[in-house]
Amino acid sequence: MIRRAFTLIELLVVVSIIALLIAILLPSLKRARDAAKTVTCAANIRQLSTVSIAYSVEWRGQYPDWHNDSGRWGTNWMFPSEPNLHTFDRDARDYMLKTYGLVRDMFYCPSNHDDWWNRDDFWNFGSLESVFGYIYTAAAPKGFGMWNYLAGTRDAFADRVTDKPMYQTLWADLNRQIGGVGWYRFDKARGSNHFDDVVDGPTGTNVGYLDGHVEWKNFGDMAPEATRGGWQFWW
């Protein structure tokens, strides 16, 4: 009986075909993985927006001041030293967790690196606050008066459901630029939840609006809506 085996050339052809298939499939798998993360991110913002709207119903139309510059939560740590859109009062955070059943992962975008934002030292930042991977714009605390907005003579954000502010927003992806150079001071992509190395900038942002819907906004439609010194928040 004659036994046949693969020749070296045949093996090399098979290996080459497999390598070619992997090279073709990997970009598609990455795109699918990135799309799934974007969908999860949008779901997080929708849930956070729903919670904020539910709170306003319970509190006679008053949007929640999760940042706590108003002193609603008793600590009043925000004003005037920490007027940032992505820093939150820890008591307010715990209220969201206990009252509405939220979990920690909902406060961070899966498209951004966990080791950059979803970290223990950000979740418990200092003694009173948390740093989230999203920004909250309603019930703008007094500290936000230190920021400049493109709102003209109108109020920038809604404090109550009956308000007609310039920005019809509740929550949005983190897109923070410092010094007009990088999207974070240590890494060019760290302060943007959806960053594209090819275009060297964000691809866009998920925005949760006052009416409860969430919409994707491409980067070309975004602008630096809140600025202070060299800091800019885009949405």
BELRAPE-V251711 format. One record per pair of residues at least 12 apart in sequence whose ideal C-beta (glycine too) atoms are under 10 Angstrom apart, sorted by the first residue. I is the first residue (numbers start at 1). GAP is how many residues later the second one is. If there is no record, write none. Layout:
I|GAP / I|GAP
This chain:
33|77 / 33|78 / 34|76 / 34|77 / 34|160 / 34|162 / 34|169 / 36|74 / 36|75 / 37|72 / 37|73 / 37|74 / 37|75 / 37|156 / 37|157 / 38|71 / 38|72 / 38|73 / 38|135 / 38|155 / 38|156 / 38|165 / 38|166 / 38|168 / 38|178 / 39|71 / 39|167 / 40|65 / 40|66 / 40|69 / 40|70 / 40|71 / 41|67 / 41|68 / 41|69 / 41|70 / 41|71 / 41|92 / 41|93 / 41|132 / 41|152 / 41|153 / 41|164 / 41|165 / 41|173 / 41|175 / 42|67 / 42|131 / 42|164 / 42|165 / 42|166 / 42|172 / 42|173 / 42|174 / 43|63 / 43|163 / 43|171 / 44|58 / 44|61 / 44|62 / 44|63 / 44|64 / 44|65 / 44|66 / 44|89 / 44|90 / 44|127 / 44|129 / 44|162 / 44|164 / 44|170 / 45|61 / 45|64 / 45|89 / 45|125 / 45|126 / 45|127 / 45|128 / 45|160 / 45|161 / 45|162 / 45|163 / 45|164 / 45|169 / 45|170 / 46|125 / 46|160 / 46|162 / 46|166 / 46|167 / 46|168 / 47|49 / 47|53 / 47|54 / 47|55 / 47|56 / 47|59 / 47|124 / 47|161 / 47|167 / 48|18 / 48|48 / 48|52 / 48|54 / 48|58 / 48|59 / 48|84 / 48|86 / 48|88 / 48|122 / 48|123 / 48|160 / 48|166 / 49|87 / 49|89 / 49|120 / 49|121 / 49|122 / 49|123 / 49|158 / 49|159 / 49|160 / 49|161 / 49|162 / 49|163 / 49|164 / 49|165 / 50|50 / 50|120 / 50|158 / 50|162 / 50|164 / 51|13 / 51|15 / 51|44 / 51|45 / 51|48 / 51|49 / 51|50 / 51|51 / 51|55 / 51|119 / 51|120 / 52|12 / 52|14 / 52|44 / 52|48 / 52|84 / 52|86 / 52|87 / 52|118 / 52|119 / 52|156 / 52|158 / 52|160 / 53|85 / 53|108 / 53|117 / 53|155 / 53|157 / 53|158 / 53|159 / 54|45 / 54|46 / 54|158 / 55|37 / 55|40 / 55|41 / 55|44 / 55|45 / 55|83 / 55|84 / 56|82 / 56|83 / 56|102 / 56|104 / 56|105 / 56|114 / 56|154 / 57|104 / 58|41 / 59|13 / 59|101 / 60|100 / 60|101 / 61|97 / 61|98 / 61|99 / 61|100 / 61|101 / 61|102 / 62|76 / 62|77 / 62|97 / 62|98 / 62|99 / 63|73 / 63|74 / 63|75 / 63|76 / 63|77 / 63|94 / 63|95 / 63|96 / 63|97 / 63|98 / 63|100 / 63|107 / 63|147 / 64|28 / 64|31 / 64|32 / 64|72 / 64|74 / 64|75 / 64|106 / 65|13 / 65|23 / 65|24 / 65|27 / 65|71 / 65|73 / 65|74 / 65|75 / 65|76 / 65|77 / 65|94 / 66|21 / 66|22 / 66|23 / 66|25 / 66|26 / 66|27 / 66|29 / 66|30 / 66|64 / 66|66 / 66|70 / 66|72 / 66|73 / 66|75 / 66|105 / 67|12 / 67|15 / 67|16 / 67|17 / 67|18 / 67|19 / 67|20 / 67|21 / 67|22 / 67|25 / 67|62 / 67|69 / 67|70 / 67|71 / 67|72 / 67|73 / 67|74 / 67|75 / 67|76 / 67|77 / 68|19 / 68|20 / 68|21 / 68|22 / 68|23 / 68|24 / 68|25 / 68|60 / 68|61 / 68|71 / 68|73 / 68|75 / 69|13 / 69|14 / 69|20 / 69|70 / 69|71 / 69|72 / 69|73 / 69|74 / 69|75 / 69|76 / 70|69 / 70|70 / 70|71 / 70|72 / 70|89 / 71|18 / 71|70 / 71|71 / 72|17 / 72|19 / 72|20 / 72|23 / 72|67 / 72|69 / 73|15 / 73|16 / 73|17 / 73|18 / 73|19 / 73|20 / 73|21 / 73|22 / 73|55 / 74|15 / 74|17 / 74|54 / 75|14 / 75|15 / 75|16 / 75|17 / 75|52 / 75|53 / 75|54 / 76|13 / 76|52 / 76|65 / 77|12 / 77|13 / 77|49 / 77|50 / 77|51 / 77|52 / 78|50 / 78|51 / 78|63 / 78|64 / 78|65 / 78|66 / 79|62 / 79|63 / 79|64 / 79|65 / 79|66 / 79|67 / 80|61 / 80|62 / 80|63 / 80|65 / 80|66 / 81|62 / 81|65 / 82|43 / 82|44 / 82|46 / 82|47 / 82|59 / 82|61 / 83|57 / 83|58 / 83|59 / 83|60 / 83|61 / 83|62 / 83|63 / 83|64 / 83|143 / 83|145 / 84|45 / 84|47 / 84|51 / 84|59 / 84|60 / 84|63 / 84|92 / 84|142 / 84|144 / 84|147 / 84|149 / 85|47 / 85|49 / 85|50 / 85|51 / 85|52 / 85|55 / 85|56 / 85|58 / 85|59 / 85|62 / 85|72 / 85|86 / 85|87 / 85|89 / 85|91 / 85|140 / 85|141 / 85|148 / 85|150 / 86|21 / 86|31 / 86|36 / 86|44 / 86|45 / 86|46 / 86|47 / 86|48 / 86|49 / 86|50 / 86|86 / 86|88 / 86|90 / 86|105 / 86|147 / 87|35 / 87|38 / 87|39 / 87|41 / 87|42 / 87|43 / 87|44 / 87|45 / 87|48 / 87|49 / 87|56 / 88|19 / 88|37 / 88|40 / 88|41 / 88|42 / 88|43 / 88|44 / 88|46 / 88|47 / 88|48 / 89|39 / 89|40 / 89|41 / 89|52 / 90|33 / 90|34 / 90|35 / 90|36 / 90|37 / 90|38 / 90|39 / 90|40 / 91|37 / 91|38 / 92|37 / 92|38 / 92|44 / 93|14 / 93|30 / 93|31 / 93|36 / 93|37 / 93|39 / 94|36 / 104|14 / 104|16 / 104|19 / 104|26 / 104|28 / 105|13 / 105|28 / 106|26 / 106|27 / 106|28 / 107|15 / 107|16 / 107|23 / 107|24 / 107|25 / 107|26 / 107|27 / 108|14 / 108|15 / 108|23 / 108|24 / 108|25 / 108|26 / 108|66 / 108|85 / 109|23 / 109|24 / 109|25 / 109|64 / 109|65 / 109|83 / 109|84 / 109|85 / 109|96 / 109|97 / 110|23 / 110|83 / 111|22 / 111|62 / 111|81 / 111|82 / 111|83 / 111|84 / 111|92 / 111|95 / 112|21 / 112|61 / 112|62 / 112|77 / 112|78 / 112|79 / 112|80 / 112|81 / 112|82 / 112|83 / 113|20 / 113|74 / 113|76 / 113|77 / 113|82 / 114|19 / 116|17 / 116|68 / 116|70 / 116|71 / 116|73 / 116|74 / 116|75 / 117|14 / 117|15 / 117|16 / 117|17 / 117|57 / 117|73 / 117|74 / 117|76 / 118|14 / 118|15 / 119|12 / 131|43 / 132|39 / 132|42 / 133|40 / 133|41 / 133|58 / 133|60 / 134|37 / 134|38 / 134|39 / 134|40 / 134|59 / 134|71 / 134|72 / 134|74 / 135|34 / 135|35 / 135|36 / 135|37 / 135|38 / 135|39 / 135|40 / 135|41 / 135|70 / 135|72 / 135|90 / 135|91 / 135|98 / 135|99 / 135|100 / 136|21 / 136|33 / 136|34 / 136|35 / 136|36 / 136|72 / 137|12 / 137|19 / 137|20 / 137|21 / 137|28 / 137|30 / 137|31 / 137|32 / 137|33 / 137|34 / 137|35 / 137|70 / 137|71 / 137|73 / 137|88 / 137|89 / 137|96 / 137|98 / 138|19 / 138|20 / 138|21 / 138|22 / 138|23 / 138|25 / 138|27 / 138|29 / 138|30 / 138|31 / 138|32 / 138|33 / 138|70 / 138|72 / 139|18 / 139|19 / 139|20 / 139|21 / 139|24 / 139|31 / 140|15 / 140|16 / 140|17 / 140|18 / 140|19 / 140|25 / 140|27 / 140|86 / 141|16 / 144|12 / 144|13 / 144|82 / 144|84 / 146|82 / 146|83 / 147|78 / 147|79 / 147|80 / 147|81 / 147|82 / 147|84 / 147|85 / 147|86 / 148|76 / 148|77 / 148|78 / 148|79 / 148|80 / 148|81 / 148|84 / 149|16 / 149|17 / 149|18 / 149|76 / 149|77 / 149|78 / 149|84 / 150|16 / 150|17 / 150|73 / 150|74 / 150|75 / 150|76 / 150|77 / 151|14 / 151|15 / 151|16 / 151|74 / 151|75 / 152|14 / 153|13 / 154|12 / 154|13 / 155|12 / 156|13 / 156|69 / 156|70 / 157|12 / 157|13 / 157|53 / 157|69 / 158|12 / 158|52 / 161|49 / 163|47 / 164|46 / 165|45 / 166|59 / 167|40 / 167|42 / 167|43 / 167|58 / 167|59 / 167|68 / 168|39 / 168|41 / 168|42 / 168|43 / 169|38 / 169|39 / 169|40 / 169|41 / 169|46 / 169|56 / 169|66 / 170|37 / 170|38 / 170|39 / 170|40 / 170|41 / 170|42 / 170|44 / 171|35 / 171|36 / 171|37 / 171|38 / 171|43 / 171|64 / 172|21 / 172|33 / 172|34 / 172|35 / 172|36 / 172|37 / 172|42 / 172|45 / 172|50 / 172|53 / 172|61 / 172|62 / 172|63 / 173|19 / 173|20 / 173|21 / 173|29 / 173|31 / 173|32 / 173|33 / 173|34 / 173|35 / 173|43 / 173|44 / 173|49 / 173|61 / 173|62 / 174|16 / 174|17 / 174|18 / 174|19 / 174|20 / 174|28 / 174|31 / 174|59 / 174|60 / 174|61 / 175|16 / 175|17 / 175|18 / 175|19 / 175|20 / 175|26 / 175|27 / 175|29 / 175|30 / 175|44 / 175|47 / 175|49 / 175|50 / 175|57 / 175|58 / 175|59 / 175|60 / 176|14 / 176|15 / 176|16 / 176|17 / 176|48 / 176|50 / 176|55 / 176|56 / 176|57 / 176|58 / 177|14 / 177|15 / 177|24 / 177|25 / 177|47 / 177|50 / 177|53 / 177|54 / 177|55 / 177|56 / 177|57 / 178|13 / 178|51 / 178|52 / 178|53 / 178|54 / 179|50 / 179|51 / 179|52 / 179|53 / 180|44 / 180|50 / 180|51 / 180|52 / 181|49 / 182|18 / 183|12 / 183|17 / 183|18 / 183|19 / 183|49 / 183|51 / 185|45 / 185|46 / 188|12 / 188|13 / 189|12 / 189|13 / 191|40 / 191|41 / 191|42 / 191|43 / 192|12 / 192|13 / 192|27 / 192|42 / 193|12 / 193|13 / 194|12 / 194|22 / 194|25 / 195|24 / 196|23 / 199|20 / 201|18 / 201|19 / 201|21 / 201|33 / 202|15 / 202|16 / 202|17 / 202|20 / 202|32 / 203|13 / 203|15 / 203|16 / 203|17 / 204|12 / 204|13 / 204|14 / 204|15 / 204|16 / 204|17 / 204|18 / 204|30 / 204|31 / 205|12 / 205|13 / 205|14 / 205|16 / 205|17 / 205|29 / 205|30 / 206|29 / 207|15 / 207|28 / 217|17 / 217|18 / 219|15 / 221|14 / 222|12 / 222|13 / 223|12
